[in-house]
Amino acid sequence: MSKILFKIATPERIVFEEKIDQITLPTKMGEITLLPNHLPLVSTLIPGEILFKIDKEEIPMVVSGGFVEFNNNTLTILADTAEKVEEIDEKRAEEGRQKAKELLDKKQDMAEVDFVALSSQMEKELARLRVIRKYKKLKPRLEIKREEDNN
């Protein structure tokens, strides 16, 4: 069976690069699922969950936005930020959301550019919180698997 060569990179690092069976992505036009041999695609990502499958195992990640290109069973994502579930610090994400909310509540005192940046930050933190809370039950299992992979 065909596979998709999937690579996701941020300005800081390559987050993941491996062959996968399928992937579901949050785009501006809605959530899409790509399977091998999908038609070529270029799209914009919005903050949210990426869920991909490798040999029936589902692997979740969170992105804060970016761009997607799919062609000839090669998927490249250039993300603003991307994290695996086990990398998300729920407490830090909640603190970031709270700080952004407090600043947004004082929007009358800020320039439009600041408001847009804070709104974007709020969306990013909310996406991180949604994903970590959704997979919180799996987090200990994911951490055990990560430790096994490091040994």
Phi, psi and omega in degrees: 000143179293153177233167177251128173278112187249128177226128176236128183228148172243175177300337183269330188194166168272117185280322184201141175208111183191166175277136182231168180267323179196166180209144175243131188231147173269113180244168178300331181269003181121177180283133179233151175241130178252132174244165177306146178070020175294155176297153177304147186210140169229131182208170177255133177274149171245164178302133179164195185265136168254132179230117179236159183241137172230116180047053177072356176270128178270132181236116180267150173217167175234139177236155179256001180138172180148205182229149181236137171226128177234128178199135178051048179059028173238123180247123178240128175242125172254106187253149174297309172217152177209135181222142170284154183306319184290348179269347185281129175261105185300319181297315180295321178295319178295319177297319178296320178296315181298315181298315179296320179297315179300317180291323178293326179296337179260030188300336181298337182265008185237157177287160181300323180298316178297320180298316179296317179297317179292322177298318178296317178298318179298315178300318179299312182294322178295321177297316179300315181294317179302314184291314182295322180289326178295321185255013182304322179296330182273343187306313179301322179293319179295321179293321177298314180299319179298318178296320179296321180294327180284340181273000000 
